[in-house]
Amino acid sequence: MLILRMQLNLRRKIMGIVAIVGRPNVGKSTLFNRLVGMRKAIVDHVAGVTRDRHYGFCEWSGREFSVIDTGGFALNSDDVFESEIRKQVLFAIEEADLILFVTEVGTGITDYDMAIANILRRSKKRVLLVTNKVDTGDRFFDTHIFYSLGLGEPYAISSATGSGTGDLLDRVLELLPEDQPSEEKEELPHFAIVGRPNVGKSSLTNALLGEERNIVTPVAGTTRDSIMTRYNKFGHEFMLVDTAGLRKRNKVKEDLEFYSVLRSVRAIEQSDVCILMIDASLGVEAQDMSIFNLIIKNRKGCVVVVNKWDTIPDKGANTMKDFKSFILKKLAPFNDLPVIFTSVIKKQRILEVLEAASQVYRNRSTKIATSKLNEAMLPEIENYPPPAIKGKFIKIKYITQLPTPAPSFAFFCNLPQYIRDDYKRFLENKLRSHFNLTGVPVQIFLRQK
């Protein structure tokens, strides 16, 4: 089994994982929603609503980290899911870099709180004690009782209103590992093979390596861990990561499978290019879209591989072209992607996957001179300027690329607040038409000049 921390030591950037734990109905999911900036987790006054895990990203003060919302930790309750929830909470504690232990000021310290505090002290992990539902000033004085848990100063917050969460996030950033350069002398690209279970990820890995490195069976979920291998053949050299299949959350019932999903998410975060495998016989399903969105959210390069193409009957001259158009339409608006049709079992076009992934990696590393950017983009902007709003004309003066891992561009103008999203998409499309950015998400920032 590959230990995930070994992966982290090879990477340029370390993104922390923060796990939110606590007993049922203390407001963990409400805090999770506030940190990720959307109502992603179901919130209800009934205890035990959260059973499956939720993953998200929080951005604060220019840094990002992953957040995991866990189910309520309980002992000796009537909930039939109690055992599985407890196991998965323990896995989250083991894997996370920092724990947010959420308690509730109104109920004080309960037996469940004491049990969780004991587990956290034994884990030797960094823990921030959070006292939730401090909605009024009077409630603040009731938080001092939580010092007796032995986990340091309680952070008084109201996850419903956001009160106190700023100070909490400042402390989170202080405790998470800083972005730092790798100790590895030779920096190699990292290509992660991702997708739903049983689409042929391990078979592709074995075919590329030329040996039965990973176990392959017809049973979905055979691969439990993220397995990293150095590839050095046919003029290509990179780290190849075979990941566990990402299922829908309501199907993640085994504790080992939850651990696999968590590590697969981390593998995507730490990769440069993700090879998204799709089953040709099933087409693009909802879970494929979820994985694709996770790749784009992390601003990773992407290559779409349609596997099991040999199982499609009665293929005509335009079958591949029509299927590709269907896939790109599903993935819109970001559909400037290489799509490769393979049969891993028959070793059809598997080397094209390497060529495409390597090209996407080069595209992601592209650095465009400011002079070339302005020479190409300013005439396009002059021919189709931003539409005037409220009688105010918008003038874009110049463009420059920002020093980020993935391509990001700053457009300096007089009234950036009036430029609409549809015009930003126009600018992105023009960038793609002038420069080779296939397979790479592009960020556009509008700044005051």
C-alpha positions as CSV (number, residue, x, y, z in Angstrom):
1,M,0.0,0.0,0.0
2,L,1.3,3.4,-0.9
3,I,1.3,5.8,1.9
4,L,-0.2,9.1,0.9
5,R,2.4,11.2,2.7
6,M,5.0,9.7,0.3
7,Q,3.0,11.3,-2.5
8,L,3.0,14.6,-0.8
9,N,6.8,14.6,-0.4
10,L,7.1,14.4,-4.2
11,R,4.9,17.4,-5.0
12,R,5.5,21.0,-5.6
13,K,2.5,22.2,-3.6
14,I,0.9,20.8,-0.4
15,M,-2.8,21.4,0.0
16,G,-4.0,20.6,3.5
17,I,-7.0,18.4,4.4
18,V,-9.3,19.7,7.2
19,A,-11.8,17.3,8.7
20,I,-14.8,18.6,10.6
21,V,-15.8,16.1,13.4
22,G,-18.2,16.2,16.3
23,R,-21.3,14.6,17.8
24,P,-24.6,14.7,15.9
25,N,-26.5,18.0,15.4
26,V,-23.8,20.5,16.5
27,G,-23.7,22.3,13.2
28,K,-20.9,20.5,11.3
29,S,-22.6,20.6,7.9
30,T,-23.6,24.2,8.4
31,L,-20.0,25.1,9.0
32,F,-18.9,23.0,6.0
33,N,-21.4,24.9,3.8
34,R,-20.0,28.2,5.0
35,L,-16.4,27.2,4.4
36,V,-17.0,25.9,0.9
37,G,-19.3,28.8,0.0
38,M,-22.4,26.8,-1.0
39,R,-25.2,24.7,0.4
40,K,-23.5,21.4,-0.5
41,A,-24.3,19.4,2.6
42,I,-27.9,18.8,3.8
43,V,-28.7,20.7,7.0
44,D,-31.6,19.8,9.2
45,H,-32.5,20.1,12.9
46,V,-32.8,16.3,13.1
47,A,-29.6,14.6,14.3
48,G,-27.8,12.2,12.0
49,V,-28.7,13.7,8.6
50,T,-25.1,13.5,7.3
51,R,-24.1,9.9,6.8
52,D,-22.0,10.0,3.6
53,R,-19.0,12.2,3.4
54,H,-18.9,15.5,1.6
55,Y,-15.7,17.0,0.1
56,G,-15.2,20.6,-0.8
57,F,-12.6,23.4,-1.1
58,C,-12.2,26.5,1.0
59,E,-10.3,29.5,-0.2
60,W,-9.1,32.0,2.4
61,S,-6.5,34.8,2.1
62,G,-5.3,33.5,-1.2
63,R,-4.8,29.9,-0.1
64,E,-7.0,26.8,-0.7
65,F,-7.5,23.6,1.3
66,S,-9.8,20.6,1.2
67,V,-12.6,20.3,3.7
68,I,-14.4,17.0,4.7
69,D,-17.7,17.0,6.4
70,T,-18.2,13.8,8.5
71,G,-21.2,12.2,10.1
72,G,-22.1,12.7,13.7
73,F,-19.9,10.5,16.0
74,A,-22.2,8.6,18.4
75,L,-22.0,5.5,20.6
76,N,-24.7,3.1,21.6
77,S,-27.4,4.8,19.7
78,D,-30.3,3.2,17.7
79,D,-28.9,4.4,14.3
80,V,-28.1,1.4,12.1
81,F,-25.4,3.5,10.4
82,E,-23.6,4.3,13.6
83,S,-20.8,1.8,13.2
84,E,-20.0,2.8,9.6
85,I,-20.2,6.5,10.5
86,R,-17.8,6.0,13.4
87,K,-15.3,4.1,11.3
88,Q,-15.3,6.7,8.6
89,V,-14.9,9.5,11.1
90,L,-11.8,7.7,12.4
91,F,-10.5,7.4,8.9
92,A,-11.0,11.1,8.3
93,I,-9.1,11.9,11.5
94,E,-6.2,9.7,10.4
95,E,-5.9,11.2,7.0
96,A,-6.5,14.9,7.8
97,D,-3.8,17.4,8.5
98,L,-6.0,19.4,10.9
99,I,-9.2,18.6,12.8
100,L,-12.0,21.0,13.6
101,F,-13.8,19.5,16.6
102,V,-17.2,21.2,16.7
103,T,-19.2,21.4,20.0
104,E,-22.3,23.3,20.9
105,V,-22.4,26.0,23.5
106,G,-26.0,25.5,24.4
107,T,-25.7,21.9,25.6
108,G,-22.3,22.2,27.2
109,I,-19.9,19.2,27.3
110,T,-21.6,15.8,26.8
111,D,-20.4,12.2,27.1
112,Y,-20.0,12.1,23.3
113,D,-17.8,15.2,23.4
114,M,-15.6,13.7,26.0
115,A,-15.3,10.5,24.0
116,I,-14.3,12.4,20.8
117,A,-11.9,14.6,22.8
118,N,-10.1,11.4,24.1
119,I,-9.8,10.0,20.6
120,L,-8.4,13.3,19.3
121,R,-5.8,13.6,22.1
122,R,-4.6,10.0,21.3
123,S,-4.4,10.7,17.6
124,K,-1.7,13.3,18.1
125,K,-3.2,15.4,15.3
126,R,-3.5,19.2,15.3
127,V,-7.0,20.0,16.6
128,L,-8.9,23.3,16.8
129,L,-11.8,23.2,19.3
130,V,-14.8,25.0,17.9
131,T,-17.7,26.1,20.0
132,N,-20.7,26.6,17.7
133,K,-24.0,28.4,18.0
134,V,-22.5,31.4,19.8
135,D,-25.2,33.6,18.3
136,T,-25.2,36.3,21.1
137,G,-22.7,38.0,23.2
138,D,-24.0,36.4,26.4
139,R,-23.3,33.0,24.9
140,F,-19.6,33.8,24.6
141,F,-19.1,33.6,28.4
142,D,-20.5,30.0,28.3
143,T,-17.6,28.8,26.1
144,H,-15.0,28.8,28.8
145,I,-16.3,25.4,30.2
146,F,-14.9,23.8,27.0
147,Y,-11.3,24.4,28.3
148,S,-11.8,21.3,30.4
149,L,-11.7,19.1,27.2
150,G,-7.9,19.7,27.2
151,L,-7.7,20.7,23.6
152,G,-6.8,24.4,24.0
153,E,-8.8,27.6,23.5
154,P,-12.3,27.1,22.1
155,Y,-13.1,29.3,19.0
156,A,-16.5,30.8,19.5
157,I,-18.4,30.9,16.2
158,S,-21.8,30.9,14.7
159,S,-21.7,28.8,11.6
160,A,-25.2,30.0,10.7
161,T,-24.3,33.7,10.6
162,G,-20.5,33.4,10.0
163,S,-19.6,35.2,13.3
164,G,-16.1,34.2,14.4
165,T,-15.3,32.1,11.3
166,G,-12.7,34.6,10.1
167,D,-10.5,34.2,13.1
168,L,-10.9,30.5,12.9
169,L,-9.8,30.4,9.3
170,D,-6.8,32.6,10.0
171,R,-5.7,30.0,12.6
172,V,-6.4,27.1,10.2
173,L,-4.0,28.6,7.7
174,E,-1.3,29.0,10.4
175,L,-1.5,25.3,11.3
176,L,-1.8,23.8,7.8
177,P,1.4,23.0,5.9
178,E,2.7,25.8,3.9
179,D,3.1,25.6,0.1
180,Q,6.8,24.7,-0.3
181,P,9.2,23.5,-3.0
182,S,9.7,19.8,-3.3
183,E,12.8,18.2,-1.9
184,E,12.9,16.0,-5.0
185,K,15.8,17.0,-7.2
186,E,14.1,16.0,-10.5
187,E,10.6,17.3,-10.9
188,L,8.5,14.9,-12.9
189,P,4.9,15.4,-14.2
190,H,2.2,13.5,-12.3
191,F,-0.5,11.9,-14.4
192,A,-3.5,10.5,-12.5
193,I,-5.8,8.0,-14.1
194,V,-9.3,8.6,-12.6
195,G,-12.8,7.6,-13.3
196,R,-15.7,5.5,-12.0
197,P,-15.1,1.9,-10.9
198,N,-14.5,-0.8,-13.4
199,V,-13.8,1.5,-16.4
200,G,-10.3,0.0,-17.0
201,K,-8.0,2.3,-15.0
202,S,-5.7,-0.5,-13.7
203,S,-5.8,-2.2,-17.1
204,L,-4.5,1.0,-18.7
205,T,-1.8,1.3,-16.1
206,N,-0.7,-2.3,-16.7
207,A,-0.8,-1.9,-20.5
208,L,1.3,1.2,-20.4
209,L,3.9,-0.3,-18.0
210,G,3.9,-3.6,-19.9
211,E,3.4,-5.7,-16.8
212,E,0.7,-6.8,-14.4
213,R,1.6,-4.2,-11.8
214,N,-1.9,-3.7,-10.5
215,I,-4.6,-6.2,-9.7
216,V,-7.4,-6.3,-12.3
217,T,-10.7,-8.2,-11.8
218,P,-14.3,-7.7,-13.1
219,V,-15.3,-6.7,-9.6
220,A,-15.8,-2.9,-9.3
221,G,-13.6,-1.4,-6.6
222,T,-10.7,-3.8,-6.8
223,T,-8.2,-1.0,-6.5
224,R,-8.4,0.4,-3.0
225,D,-5.4,2.8,-3.0
226,S,-3.7,5.3,-5.2
227,I,-0.7,3.5,-6.6
228,M,2.2,5.5,-8.0
229,T,4.7,4.2,-10.5
230,R,7.5,5.9,-12.4
231,Y,7.2,5.6,-16.2
232,N,10.2,5.9,-18.5
233,K,9.5,4.5,-21.9
234,F,9.2,5.7,-25.5
235,G,10.7,9.1,-24.7
236,H,8.2,9.8,-21.9
237,E,9.1,10.1,-18.2
238,F,6.5,10.9,-15.6
239,M,4.8,9.5,-12.4
240,L,1.7,7.5,-13.2
241,V,-0.9,7.2,-10.5
242,D,-3.7,4.6,-10.7
243,T,-6.5,5.6,-8.4
244,A,-9.5,3.9,-6.9
245,G,-12.8,4.4,-8.7
246,L,-14.9,7.3,-7.5
247,R,-18.5,6.2,-6.9
248,K,-21.6,8.2,-6.0
249,R,-21.6,9.1,-2.3
250,N,-24.7,7.1,-1.6
251,K,-22.9,4.0,-2.8
252,V,-19.8,4.5,-0.7
253,K,-20.8,2.2,2.2
254,E,-17.6,0.3,3.1
255,D,-15.1,2.0,5.3
256,L,-12.3,0.8,3.1
257,E,-14.0,2.3,0.0
258,F,-14.4,5.6,1.8
259,Y,-10.7,5.6,2.5
260,S,-10.1,4.9,-1.2
261,V,-12.3,7.8,-2.3
262,L,-10.5,10.2,0.0
263,R,-7.1,9.2,-1.4
264,S,-8.4,9.4,-5.0
265,V,-9.5,13.0,-4.3
266,R,-6.0,13.8,-2.9
267,A,-4.4,12.2,-5.9
268,I,-6.4,14.5,-8.2
269,E,-5.3,17.5,-6.1
270,Q,-1.7,16.5,-6.3
271,S,-1.6,15.7,-10.1
272,D,-0.6,17.8,-13.1
273,V,-2.8,16.0,-15.6
274,C,-5.8,13.8,-15.0
275,I,-6.7,11.0,-17.5
276,L,-10.4,10.7,-17.1
277,M,-11.6,7.3,-18.3
278,I,-15.2,6.8,-19.5
279,D,-16.9,3.5,-20.3
280,A,-18.0,3.7,-24.0
281,S,-20.9,1.3,-23.3
282,L,-22.3,3.6,-20.7
283,G,-21.5,7.0,-22.0
284,V,-21.1,10.1,-19.8
285,E,-22.9,9.6,-16.6
286,A,-23.5,11.9,-13.6
287,Q,-20.5,10.6,-11.7
288,D,-18.3,11.2,-14.7
289,M,-19.4,14.8,-14.6
290,S,-18.7,15.0,-10.9
291,I,-15.1,13.8,-11.4
292,F,-14.6,16.1,-14.3
293,N,-15.8,19.1,-12.2
294,L,-13.4,18.1,-9.5
295,I,-10.6,18.1,-12.0
296,I,-11.5,21.5,-13.3
297,K,-12.0,22.9,-9.8
298,N,-8.4,21.9,-9.0
299,R,-7.4,23.5,-12.4
300,K,-5.7,20.4,-13.6
301,G,-5.0,19.4,-17.2
302,C,-7.5,16.8,-18.5
303,V,-7.5,14.1,-21.2
304,V,-10.7,12.2,-21.8
305,V,-10.2,8.5,-22.6
306,V,-13.2,6.5,-23.9
307,N,-12.4,2.9,-23.1
308,K,-14.0,-0.3,-24.2
309,W,-14.6,1.1,-27.7
310,D,-14.4,-2.4,-29.1
311,T,-17.7,-3.2,-27.3
312,I,-19.7,-0.7,-29.4
313,P,-21.5,-2.7,-32.2
314,D,-22.2,-1.5,-35.7
315,K,-19.7,1.4,-35.8
316,G,-19.9,3.5,-38.9
317,A,-17.7,6.1,-40.5
318,N,-19.0,8.9,-38.2
319,T,-19.6,7.0,-35.0
320,M,-16.5,8.2,-33.3
321,K,-17.0,11.8,-34.5
322,D,-20.6,11.8,-33.3
323,F,-19.6,10.3,-29.9
324,K,-16.9,12.8,-29.4
325,S,-19.3,15.7,-30.2
326,F,-21.7,14.3,-27.7
327,I,-19.0,14.1,-25.0
328,L,-17.8,17.6,-25.6
329,K,-21.4,18.9,-25.5
330,K,-21.9,17.3,-22.1
331,L,-18.7,18.8,-20.8
332,A,-19.4,22.3,-22.0
333,P,-18.6,25.1,-21.4
334,F,-15.0,23.8,-21.0
335,N,-14.8,21.4,-23.9
336,D,-11.4,22.2,-25.5
337,L,-10.2,18.7,-24.6
338,P,-8.4,15.8,-26.3
339,V,-10.8,12.8,-26.5
340,I,-9.2,9.5,-27.3
341,F,-11.0,6.2,-28.0
342,T,-9.3,3.1,-26.8
343,S,-9.6,-0.5,-26.1
344,V,-7.1,-1.2,-23.4
345,I,-7.6,-5.0,-23.6
346,K,-6.7,-4.9,-27.3
347,K,-4.0,-2.2,-26.7
348,Q,-5.6,0.2,-29.2
349,R,-4.4,3.8,-29.2
350,I,-3.0,3.6,-25.7
351,L,0.2,5.4,-26.7
352,E,-2.0,8.2,-28.0
353,V,-3.1,8.7,-24.4
354,L,0.5,9.3,-23.4
355,E,1.1,11.8,-26.2
356,A,-2.1,13.7,-25.4
357,A,-1.3,13.8,-21.6
358,S,2.3,15.0,-22.3
359,Q,1.0,17.7,-24.7
360,V,-1.6,18.9,-22.1
361,Y,1.1,19.0,-19.5
362,R,3.2,21.3,-21.8
363,N,0.1,23.4,-22.5
364,R,-0.5,23.8,-18.8
365,S,3.1,25.0,-18.3
366,T,2.9,27.4,-21.2
367,K,4.3,30.9,-20.5
368,I,3.2,33.5,-23.0
369,A,5.1,36.8,-23.3
370,T,3.1,39.9,-22.5
371,S,4.0,41.4,-25.9
372,K,2.6,38.4,-27.8
373,L,-0.5,38.4,-25.6
374,N,-1.3,42.0,-26.3
375,E,-0.4,41.7,-30.0
376,A,-2.9,38.9,-30.4
377,M,-5.7,39.9,-28.0
378,L,-6.0,43.7,-28.3
379,P,-7.1,43.6,-32.0
380,E,-9.7,41.0,-31.1
381,I,-11.0,43.2,-28.2
382,E,-11.0,46.2,-30.5
383,N,-13.1,44.4,-33.1
384,Y,-15.5,43.2,-30.4
385,P,-15.3,45.4,-27.4
386,P,-17.1,44.8,-24.1
387,P,-20.7,46.1,-24.3
388,A,-21.4,49.4,-22.7
389,I,-23.4,49.3,-19.5
390,K,-25.4,52.2,-18.1
391,G,-23.8,54.5,-20.7
392,K,-20.3,53.6,-19.5
393,F,-17.8,52.4,-22.0
394,I,-15.3,49.7,-21.0
395,K,-11.7,49.9,-22.3
396,I,-9.3,47.0,-21.8
397,K,-5.8,48.5,-21.9
398,Y,-3.4,45.5,-21.8
399,I,-3.1,41.8,-20.8
400,T,-0.5,39.8,-18.9
401,Q,-0.1,36.2,-17.8
402,L,0.1,35.6,-14.0
403,P,2.8,33.4,-12.4
404,T,0.5,30.5,-11.5
405,P,0.8,26.8,-12.1
406,A,-2.1,26.7,-14.5
407,P,-2.6,29.5,-17.2
408,S,-4.1,32.6,-15.6
409,F,-4.4,36.0,-17.3
410,A,-5.0,39.5,-16.0
411,F,-7.0,41.9,-18.1
412,F,-6.5,45.5,-17.0
413,C,-9.3,47.9,-17.8
414,N,-11.1,51.0,-16.5
415,L,-14.3,49.4,-15.3
416,P,-13.7,45.7,-14.5
417,Q,-16.9,45.4,-12.5
418,Y,-19.1,45.9,-15.6
419,I,-17.6,43.0,-17.7
420,R,-20.1,40.1,-17.8
421,D,-19.4,36.4,-17.7
422,D,-20.3,35.9,-21.3
423,Y,-17.6,38.4,-22.4
424,K,-15.1,36.6,-20.2
425,R,-15.9,33.4,-22.1
426,F,-15.3,35.3,-25.3
427,L,-11.9,36.3,-24.1
428,E,-11.1,32.7,-23.1
429,N,-12.1,31.4,-26.5
430,K,-9.9,34.0,-28.2
431,L,-7.0,33.0,-26.0
432,R,-7.5,29.4,-27.0
433,S,-7.8,30.3,-30.7
434,H,-4.4,32.1,-30.6
435,F,-2.5,29.9,-28.2
436,N,-2.4,26.1,-27.7
437,L,-4.3,25.7,-24.4
438,T,-6.1,22.4,-25.2
439,G,-7.0,20.4,-22.2
440,V,-6.2,23.1,-19.7
441,P,-8.6,25.2,-17.6
442,V,-8.0,29.0,-18.0
443,Q,-8.6,31.6,-15.4
444,I,-9.3,35.2,-16.3
445,F,-9.0,38.0,-13.8
446,L,-10.2,41.6,-14.4
447,R,-8.3,44.3,-12.7
448,Q,-8.6,48.0,-12.3
449,K,-6.2,50.1,-14.5
